[in-house]
Amino acid sequence: MNRTCQVFLVIFLILACLFTAAGIFVSFIIFQQWHQPLGESLGLATPSETVDAIETPAEMDRTNTDTVTDSSTEAVEETPDATQTPSPTQPQPVCGGPPLMYILGIGVDTRDPYYLYGLADVIRIARIDFVTPKVTVLTLPRDLWVEFPGIIEQYQDTVTHGKLNQAYLFGGPGMGYYEGDSGGPGMLAHTIADNYGLYVDHYGAVNMYAFENIVDALGGIDIYLEQDWDGHPPDEDTVDLGYFTAGQHHMTGEEALRFARIRKQYSEVTRTDNQTLVICGIKDKMTQPGVIGSLPELVKSFLGMVQTDLSIAQITQLICLLSRLDSENLQFVRFPDDMMVQGREFDPHHGQTVFVWDIPIDYIRAFLRDFENDAIPPDVDGGMTCPE
């Protein structure tokens, strides 16, 4: 081989190495971005990370079940059983997800694109089982009376207790009372964990502007109403939300938002059930063959409108799971009617008494343990699946 060929060969090998290294580097960057949380993570310690906590079955499911202690390994080795029938292979999570994931979903009552202020008008926690697969969505009433954790020192005398929906407001950048991570979603998640012992892995918050745009981007949603719903204002201080007759409706984002907000002439409980109908309408539209394939692009186009610490990879897993859900495996639950007792508490921040749901905290904690253990029967008061 002459010297010129040798030089070209060396140059070619160098370029090949450089391109290979560049390709690996680009792949690494793409991989990092794919798994990078889209917002600040919650930063909450789970019960298993605290010194004196006891793991619940649901929390144990979220740990690495492949890890065993040395003593248990030795015990197995010392007592082999040649006649024992091998256990069948355990079902594995689908869509590349973890066995269980808990997501805090928040509907914010403003149109502020920066999420500076706003109350958590909708508070739901989704228990997402990638093994069954199954999704159970729990509603937490916004008027539960709670103690606020993580308040910065200068406000600890006045911001001590309040309604659950205020936790999001007080943690947001507009108020800035919270010293933990993730602002409003972080303080709301922290409040739920401290008061009730229910820890979530991730959050997603949507304001009214984002909600309308998402529904419109799907081409609207279809909802069947079994009765008329009157959203006309009973007094001059109430927004006119219109009137919805019984029957089939194709709703735009603006119409779906108005319907989901109707409460004054009914109750918070009925509004929750109507919001579930809207969620079902969105789910039905998202799983249509002509829509589900375009969901990744739709999701990307709305990421700047929402607050979430999910990664693109995790959102893709959730979209995949959505297409695998049977109707009976998407369950919505709320507190039974007999738990919903009205009461009043003195709000130190506003200096006046306010309406609350007067539910003993032990009842709430017990119900949430059943939720974590997937032990709430489908026919419990307020429980429902999406209409067929």
PAKEKOL-181857 format. One record per residue (C-alpha): residue number from 1; residue in three letters; z, x, y. Coordinates in pm, 1 decimal. Each point is the difference from the previous one (the first is absolute). Last residue first. Layout:
[NUM, "ala", [Z, X, Y]]
...
This chain:
[388, "glu", [2719.4, -7022.1, 239.6]]
[387, "pro", [283.1, -12.0, 251.8]]
[386, "cys", [181.5, 332.6, 47.4]]
[385, "thr", [330.3, 23.9, -181.6]]
[384, "met", [323.0, -158.3, 107.7]]
[383, "gly", [376.8, 37.7, 19.2]]
[382, "gly", [165.4, -205.8, 273.3]]
[381, "asp", [276.0, -123.5, -227.1]]
[380, "val", [-21.1, 196.3, -327.8]]
[379, "asp", [-297.5, -100.9, -217.2]]
[378, "pro", [-138.5, 351.6, -49.5]]
[377, "pro", [331.8, 126.7, -138.7]]
[376, "ile", [158.6, 292.3, 187.6]]
[375, "ala", [78.5, 279.8, -246.5]]
[374, "asp", [-250.6, 265.3, 107.6]]
[373, "asn", [285.8, 252.7, -2.7]]
[372, "glu", [-46.1, 80.0, 367.8]]
[371, "phe", [-11.0, -369.6, 87.1]]
[370, "asp", [310.8, -69.6, -209.4]]
[369, "arg", [175.5, 277.1, 192.4]]
[368, "leu", [-123.2, -163.3, 323.2]]
[367, "phe", [159.3, -330.6, -100.3]]
[366, "ala", [331.4, 172.6, -71.7]]
[365, "arg", [-9.1, 180.9, 335.1]]
[364, "ile", [-67.6, -322.9, 188.0]]
[363, "tyr", [280.4, -186.0, -174.9]]
[362, "asp", [238.4, 290.2, 70.9]]
[361, "ile", [-96.9, -13.8, 368.0]]
[360, "pro", [117.2, -355.8, 31.3]]
[359, "ile", [-277.3, -205.8, 164.4]]
[358, "asp", [52.6, -141.5, 348.9]]
[357, "trp", [-361.6, -9.5, 115.9]]
[356, "val", [25.6, 74.0, 368.9]]
[355, "phe", [-25.5, -184.9, 332.9]]
[354, "val", [126.5, 188.9, 304.8]]
[353, "thr", [323.2, 30.9, 197.2]]
[352, "gln", [-21.4, 184.8, 329.9]]
[351, "gly", [39.4, 346.0, 154.7]]
[350, "his", [-357.5, 111.0, -68.1]]
[349, "his", [90.9, 332.3, -164.8]]
[348, "pro", [334.7, -123.2, -130.8]]
[347, "asp", [-161.2, -292.1, -188.9]]
[346, "phe", [275.7, -246.1, -90.2]]
[345, "glu", [-80.0, -174.8, -326.5]]
[344, "arg", [-111.6, -349.7, -96.0]]
[343, "gly", [-55.6, -180.6, -328.2]]
[342, "gln", [-256.7, -177.4, -214.1]]
[341, "val", [18.2, 11.7, -380.6]]
[340, "met", [-313.7, 108.6, -187.9]]
[339, "met", [150.2, 83.5, -339.0]]
[338, "asp", [-57.2, -353.7, -133.0]]
[337, "asp", [-371.1, 30.2, 79.9]]
[336, "pro", [-48.7, 294.2, -235.2]]
[335, "phe", [-71.1, 335.4, 168.2]]
[334, "arg", [-367.1, 91.7, -7.3]]
[333, "val", [-255.7, 85.6, -265.6]]
[332, "phe", [-375.8, 52.2, -11.7]]
[331, "gln", [-166.2, 91.8, -329.1]]
[330, "leu", [-331.3, 173.8, -64.1]]
[329, "asn", [3.0, 36.3, -377.3]]
[328, "glu", [-77.4, -365.7, -64.5]]
[327, "ser", [-334.5, 35.4, 177.9]]
[326, "asp", [-102.0, 296.9, -214.4]]
[325, "leu", [-3.9, 330.3, 183.5]]
[324, "arg", [-261.9, 261.6, -88.8]]
[323, "ser", [-203.2, -13.5, 323.9]]
[322, "leu", [313.4, 51.5, 206.7]]
[321, "leu", [94.4, 306.8, -202.1]]
[320, "cys", [-312.2, 187.9, 114.1]]
[319, "ile", [69.6, -89.9, 362.9]]
[318, "leu", [357.1, 123.7, -45.4]]
[317, "gln", [-116.8, 330.0, -150.7]]
[316, "thr", [-243.3, 48.4, 288.6]]
[315, "ile", [284.5, -55.6, 246.3]]
[314, "gln", [197.2, 265.4, -186.9]]
[313, "ala", [-281.6, 255.0, 25.0]]
[312, "ile", [-56.4, -76.6, 368.0]]
[311, "ser", [367.0, 75.7, 55.1]]
[310, "leu", [271.8, -254.6, 72.7]]
[309, "asp", [224.8, 66.8, 296.4]]
[308, "thr", [-112.9, -311.4, 183.2]]
[307, "gln", [-33.2, -145.9, 348.6]]
[306, "val", [-315.5, -198.4, 63.0]]
[305, "met", [-288.4, -5.3, 248.0]]
[304, "gly", [-118.4, 358.4, -53.7]]
[303, "leu", [-44.4, -65.8, -371.2]]
[302, "phe", [-230.3, -293.4, 67.7]]
[301, "ser", [-341.5, 161.2, -52.6]]
[300, "lys", [124.1, 196.4, -299.7]]
[299, "val", [116.5, -316.8, -172.7]]
[298, "leu", [-336.7, -165.8, 53.3]]
[297, "glu", [-175.3, 304.3, -148.2]]
[296, "pro", [224.6, -4.6, -307.0]]
[295, "leu", [-35.0, -380.0, -26.4]]
[294, "ser", [-379.9, -3.4, -27.6]]
[293, "gly", [-6.9, -32.9, -379.7]]
[292, "ile", [263.9, -272.5, 13.3]]
[291, "val", [-211.3, -219.3, 226.0]]
[290, "gly", [-307.3, -118.8, -188.8]]
[289, "pro", [188.7, -28.5, -326.7]]
[288, "gln", [275.8, -215.7, 155.0]]
[287, "thr", [336.7, 169.3, -33.1]]
[286, "met", [58.4, 41.5, 373.0]]
[285, "lys", [-70.1, -366.4, 69.0]]
[284, "asp", [254.9, -119.4, -254.8]]
[283, "lys", [261.2, 247.3, 130.0]]
[282, "ile", [-53.8, -114.1, 358.8]]
[281, "gly", [36.1, -365.9, -99.5]]
[280, "cys", [310.1, 84.5, -202.7]]
[279, "ile", [151.2, 170.7, 304.7]]
[278, "val", [-78.0, -311.0, 205.8]]
[277, "leu", [165.6, -224.5, -258.2]]
[276, "thr", [302.5, 231.4, 5.8]]
[275, "gln", [14.7, -43.7, 376.1]]
[274, "asn", [24.9, -372.9, -61.7]]
[273, "asp", [299.0, 56.6, -230.7]]
[272, "thr", [173.0, 214.4, 263.5]]
[271, "arg", [-65.6, -263.3, 266.6]]
[270, "thr", [164.2, -255.7, -225.1]]
[269, "val", [313.1, 216.6, -23.4]]
[268, "glu", [10.8, 65.1, 375.4]]
[267, "ser", [11.4, -372.8, 54.3]]
[266, "tyr", [-209.3, -301.5, 99.4]]
[265, "gln", [-78.5, -119.9, 351.5]]
[264, "lys", [37.6, 347.0, 150.3]]
[263, "arg", [-156.5, 200.7, -283.0]]
[262, "ile", [-377.2, 48.8, 20.7]]
[261, "arg", [-69.4, 376.8, 14.5]]
[260, "ala", [-216.8, 32.4, -312.3]]
[259, "phe", [-230.0, -279.5, 120.9]]
[258, "arg", [-58.4, 174.0, 333.3]]
[257, "leu", [-70.7, 332.4, -172.9]]
[256, "ala", [-244.1, -159.6, -243.3]]
[255, "glu", [-181.8, -167.7, 288.7]]
[254, "glu", [-37.9, 325.1, 196.5]]
[253, "gly", [-112.9, 190.5, -306.4]]
[252, "thr", [-256.9, -266.5, -81.8]]
[251, "met", [90.3, -276.5, -240.2]]
[250, "his", [-212.8, -188.2, -251.7]]
[249, "his", [203.7, -311.0, -70.9]]
[248, "gln", [21.0, -242.0, -294.0]]
[247, "gly", [219.2, -307.1, 32.4]]
[246, "ala", [294.4, -124.9, 202.1]]
[245, "thr", [-44.0, 23.6, 375.8]]
[244, "phe", [98.0, 300.4, 211.8]]
[243, "tyr", [118.2, -61.0, 355.9]]
[242, "gly", [21.5, 258.6, 275.0]]
[241, "leu", [226.9, 299.0, 56.1]]
[240, "asp", [107.3, -96.6, 351.1]]
[239, "val", [254.2, 263.9, 105.4]]
[238, "thr", [352.3, -131.6, 53.6]]
[237, "asp", [197.0, 6.1, 327.2]]
[236, "glu", [-129.0, -339.1, 116.4]]
[235, "asp", [152.8, -185.1, -293.6]]
[234, "pro", [-111.5, -144.2, -335.6]]
[233, "pro", [-311.2, 220.4, 21.9]]
[232, "his", [-290.7, -107.4, -221.6]]
[231, "gly", [2.6, 183.0, -334.4]]
[230, "asp", [-21.8, -310.3, -215.4]]
[229, "trp", [-83.6, 64.2, -363.7]]
[228, "asp", [-170.7, -270.7, -205.3]]
[227, "gln", [55.3, 6.7, -375.8]]
[226, "glu", [-128.2, 160.0, -320.1]]
[225, "leu", [-177.1, 276.9, 187.0]]
[224, "tyr", [-279.7, 189.5, -181.9]]
[223, "ile", [-67.0, 345.3, 139.4]]
[222, "asp", [-322.7, 201.2, 29.2]]
[221, "ile", [-4.4, 331.6, 187.3]]
[220, "gly", [-215.7, 148.2, 274.7]]
[219, "gly", [-295.0, 237.9, -30.7]]
[218, "leu", [212.7, 287.4, -129.0]]
[217, "ala", [-37.7, 171.6, 338.1]]
[216, "asp", [131.7, -317.3, 162.3]]
[215, "val", [318.2, 13.4, -210.1]]
[214, "ile", [52.1, 366.7, 89.6]]
[213, "asn", [-63.2, -62.2, 368.6]]
[212, "glu", [250.9, -282.0, 22.8]]
[211, "phe", [267.6, 204.1, -178.8]]
[210, "ala", [-57.8, 305.6, 218.9]]
[209, "tyr", [54.6, -201.9, 317.9]]
[208, "met", [308.7, -173.6, -139.6]]
[207, "asn", [172.6, 324.6, -100.1]]
[206, "val", [-12.9, 159.5, -345.1]]
[205, "ala", [268.4, 223.0, -150.9]]
[204, "gly", [-24.5, 184.0, -333.0]]
[203, "tyr", [287.8, 177.7, -169.6]]
[202, "his", [69.3, 237.4, -286.1]]
[201, "asp", [250.7, 84.2, -273.5]]
[200, "val", [249.1, -281.4, 49.4]]
[199, "tyr", [372.3, 2.2, -67.9]]
[198, "leu", [202.5, -314.6, -67.8]]
[197, "gly", [374.2, 62.3, 32.4]]
[196, "tyr", [64.0, -314.0, 206.0]]
[195, "asn", [148.0, 107.8, 332.7]]
[194, "asp", [-82.5, 371.2, -0.7]]
[193, "ala", [-342.1, -33.5, -165.1]]
[192, "ile", [-110.9, -296.8, 210.0]]
[191, "thr", [112.2, 174.5, 320.2]]
[190, "his", [-174.2, 326.5, -94.6]]
[189, "ala", [-325.2, -186.9, -70.0]]
[188, "leu", [25.1, -174.1, 338.9]]
[187, "met", [90.2, 327.0, 173.5]]
[186, "gly", [-295.3, 179.5, -158.8]]
[185, "pro", [-247.6, -277.9, 72.1]]
[184, "gly", [105.6, 4.6, 367.5]]
[183, "gly", [-2.8, 378.3, 46.2]]
[182, "ser", [-124.4, 198.6, -300.2]]
[181, "asp", [293.5, 240.8, -37.6]]
[180, "gly", [363.2, -35.4, 107.1]]
[179, "glu", [170.7, 7.4, 340.0]]
[178, "tyr", [-50.1, -366.1, 85.5]]
[177, "tyr", [61.8, -149.4, 344.3]]
[176, "gly", [-345.5, 80.3, 137.5]]
[175, "met", [-70.8, -332.3, 169.9]]
[174, "gly", [-371.9, 46.5, 62.7]]
[173, "pro", [-35.0, 256.6, -278.9]]
[172, "gly", [99.5, -254.9, -265.1]]
[171, "gly", [334.1, 12.7, -182.4]]
[170, "phe", [159.7, -277.9, 205.2]]
[169, "leu", [-298.7, -229.6, -49.9]]
[168, "tyr", [-24.0, 54.3, -377.6]]
[167, "ala", [373.7, -55.2, -44.2]]
[166, "gln", [-24.1, -316.1, 210.3]]
[165, "asn", [-161.9, -188.0, -290.6]]
[164, "leu", [320.6, 37.6, -202.5]]
[163, "lys", [205.2, -182.2, 259.7]]
[162, "gly", [280.9, 184.9, 172.3]]
[161, "his", [284.7, 243.2, -41.7]]
[160, "thr", [107.3, 328.0, 159.3]]
[159, "val", [-217.5, 55.3, 304.8]]
[158, "thr", [260.9, -14.7, 278.0]]
[157, "asp", [251.6, 274.6, -81.9]]
[156, "gln", [-244.2, 219.6, -197.4]]
[155, "tyr", [-249.0, 11.9, 286.9]]
[154, "gln", [74.5, 349.2, 140.0]]
[153, "glu", [45.8, 145.6, -349.2]]
[152, "ile", [-341.9, -72.3, -144.2]]
[151, "ile", [-10.1, -290.6, -244.8]]
[150, "gly", [-58.6, 102.8, -364.3]]
[149, "pro", [136.9, -313.2, -163.1]]
[148, "phe", [-7.3, -359.8, 133.4]]
[147, "glu", [229.6, -256.3, -160.5]]
[146, "val", [-174.0, -316.7, -108.0]]
[145, "trp", [-17.4, -376.1, 62.2]]
[144, "leu", [-304.2, -153.5, -173.1]]
[143, "asp", [-230.1, -176.6, 245.2]]
[142, "arg", [-327.8, 169.1, -109.1]]
[141, "pro", [24.2, -150.4, -346.5]]
[140, "leu", [-95.2, 256.2, -268.5]]
[139, "thr", [-305.1, -112.0, -195.3]]
[138, "leu", [-59.9, 163.0, -338.1]]
[137, "val", [-347.6, 77.5, -133.7]]
[136, "thr", [-36.7, 63.4, -373.4]]
[135, "val", [-306.2, 196.5, -109.6]]
[134, "lys", [-89.9, 44.9, -366.4]]
[133, "pro", [-189.5, 241.2, -225.7]]
[132, "thr", [174.4, 26.6, -259.3]]
[131, "val", [9.1, 377.7, 60.9]]
[130, "phe", [-82.7, 24.8, 371.8]]
[129, "asp", [297.7, -215.1, 99.5]]
[128, "ile", [4.6, -56.4, 373.9]]
[127, "arg", [316.6, -151.8, 143.1]]
[126, "ala", [-110.9, -120.0, 342.3]]
[125, "ile", [260.1, -44.9, 272.1]]
[124, "arg", [-56.7, -253.0, 276.3]]
[123, "ile", [119.3, -28.4, 357.3]]
[122, "val", [-204.3, -216.7, 236.7]]
[121, "asp", [100.0, -45.7, 364.8]]
[120, "ala", [107.5, 362.6, 26.1]]
[119, "leu", [64.6, 4.9, 372.6]]
[118, "gly", [-217.3, 182.8, 247.7]]
[117, "tyr", [-10.0, 312.1, 215.1]]
[116, "leu", [-187.8, 328.0, 21.4]]
[115, "tyr", [-246.4, -88.6, -274.6]]
[114, "tyr", [-276.7, 195.2, 174.6]]
[113, "pro", [-263.9, -273.5, -25.2]]
[112, "asp", [244.2, -256.2, 149.5]]
[111, "arg", [-113.3, -339.6, -129.5]]
[110, "thr", [355.2, -119.0, -70.0]]
[109, "asp", [196.8, -183.7, -271.0]]
[108, "val", [-3.6, 277.6, -261.1]]
[107, "gly", [-66.8, -89.3, -365.1]]
[106, "ile", [171.9, 252.0, -224.1]]
[105, "gly", [-59.8, 92.5, -364.2]]
[104, "leu", [251.7, 230.4, -170.4]]
[103, "ile", [-159.3, 155.6, -308.4]]
[102, "tyr", [172.3, 68.1, -332.0]]
[101, "met", [-188.6, 195.7, -266.2]]
[100, "leu", [49.8, -1.3, -375.5]]
[99, "pro", [-162.2, 178.1, -295.9]]
[98, "pro", [-184.7, 237.1, 235.6]]
[97, "gly", [-368.3, -60.1, 74.9]]
[96, "gly", [-308.7, 157.9, -158.2]]
[95, "cys", [-179.8, -335.7, -11.6]]
[94, "val", [207.3, -118.4, -295.7]]
[93, "pro", [348.6, 109.5, -98.1]]
[92, "gln", [42.1, 85.5, -369.6]]
[91, "pro", [105.8, -226.2, -281.8]]
[90, "gln", [232.3, 177.7, -245.7]]
[89, "thr", [-163.3, 144.7, -309.5]]
[88, "pro", [137.7, -159.6, -311.1]]
[87, "ser", [321.4, 144.6, -140.8]]
[86, "pro", [-44.7, 240.3, -291.8]]
[85, "thr", [143.1, -146.7, -321.1]]
[84, "gln", [316.7, 181.5, -105.6]]
[83, "thr", [-12.6, 130.7, -355.4]]
[82, "ala", [20.3, 366.3, 93.5]]
[81, "asp", [307.4, -54.2, 209.7]]
[80, "pro", [103.0, 316.1, 183.3]]
[79, "thr", [365.0, 37.3, 95.5]]
[78, "glu", [53.4, 345.7, 151.2]]
[77, "glu", [-322.4, 3.4, 208.1]]
[76, "val", [72.9, -336.2, 156.0]]
[75, "ala", [350.5, 104.1, 94.7]]
[74, "glu", [-127.4, 324.4, 150.1]]
[73, "thr", [-237.0, -186.5, 231.2]]
[72, "ser", [274.8, -237.1, 107.8]]
[71, "ser", [226.6, 293.3, 81.3]]
[70, "asp", [-269.5, 178.3, 201.1]]
[69, "thr", [-49.6, -302.7, 222.7]]
[68, "val", [-323.0, -198.0, 3.0]]
[67, "thr", [-283.3, -18.1, 256.0]]
[66, "asp", [-305.3, -205.0, -98.9]]
[65, "thr", [147.6, -311.5, 160.8]]
[64, "asn", [-68.5, 135.6, 347.3]]
[63, "thr", [181.6, -239.5, 230.0]]
[62, "arg", [-133.5, -333.9, 130.2]]
[61, "asp", [102.2, -186.6, -314.7]]
[60, "met", [356.0, 120.1, 58.4]]
[59, "glu", [-8.8, -170.6, 339.0]]
[58, "ala", [-99.1, -327.4, -163.8]]
[57, "pro", [276.7, 32.5, -259.3]]
[56, "thr", [256.8, 56.5, 277.5]]
[55, "glu", [122.4, 353.1, 55.7]]
[54, "ile", [364.2, 48.4, 86.5]]
[53, "ala", [79.6, 171.6, 328.3]]
[52, "asp", [290.9, 240.5, 55.7]]
[51, "val", [-184.7, 316.6, 100.4]]
[50, "thr", [-310.1, -148.0, 157.9]]
[49, "glu", [-348.2, 95.4, -117.0]]
[48, "ser", [-11.9, -266.1, -272.9]]
[47, "pro", [72.6, -263.6, 264.4]]
[46, "thr", [-320.6, 93.3, 183.8]]
[45, "ala", [24.9, 209.5, 314.0]]
[44, "leu", [-213.3, -143.4, 278.1]]
[43, "gly", [-261.3, 217.7, 170.9]]
[42, "leu", [-218.8, -295.6, 87.4]]
[41, "ser", [-321.3, 197.3, 20.8]]
[40, "glu", [-178.2, 39.3, 333.5]]
[39, "gly", [-346.7, -145.8, -10.1]]
[38, "leu", [-326.2, 33.9, -191.4]]
[37, "pro", [174.4, 182.3, -283.8]]
[36, "gln", [-218.8, 291.3, -124.3]]
[35, "his", [-134.4, -42.9, -352.8]]
[34, "trp", [-370.0, -22.5, 86.4]]
[33, "gln", [49.1, 241.7, 290.6]]
[32, "gln", [141.2, 264.6, -233.6]]
[31, "phe", [-278.0, -54.5, -253.6]]
[30, "ile", [-262.6, 26.0, 274.0]]
[29, "ile", [159.6, 326.5, 120.5]]
[28, "phe", [13.4, 136.6, -356.3]]
[27, "ser", [-361.6, -95.3, -61.3]]
[26, "val", [-96.6, 176.9, 322.8]]
[25, "phe", [189.5, 313.1, -109.6]]
[24, "ile", [-150.2, -5.4, -349.6]]
[23, "gly", [-346.4, -39.1, 147.6]]
[22, "ala", [63.2, 281.4, 247.2]]
[21, "ala", [116.4, 226.5, -282.4]]
[20, "thr", [-309.9, -83.7, -203.1]]
[19, "phe", [-223.3, 50.7, 303.7]]
[18, "leu", [163.2, 339.0, 70.5]]
[17, "cys", [-22.1, 108.8, -362.2]]
[16, "ala", [-367.1, -97.6, -16.6]]
[15, "leu", [-63.7, 179.3, 330.3]]
[14, "ile", [159.6, 319.0, -135.6]]
[13, "leu", [-195.7, -26.7, -326.0]]
[12, "phe", [-326.4, -50.2, 190.0]]
[11, "ile", [71.8, 296.5, 230.0]]
[10, "val", [73.0, 221.0, -301.8]]
[9, "leu", [-319.5, -113.6, -172.2]]
[8, "phe", [-205.8, 55.9, 315.2]]
[7, "val", [138.6, 355.2, 29.5]]
[6, "gln", [-70.2, 72.9, -366.9]]
[5, "cys", [-353.8, -133.1, 33.4]]
[4, "thr", [-60.0, 229.6, 297.2]]
[3, "arg", [150.3, 299.8, -188.2]]
[2, "asn", [-242.5, -33.1, -293.6]]
[1, "met", [99.0, -152.8, -335.3]]
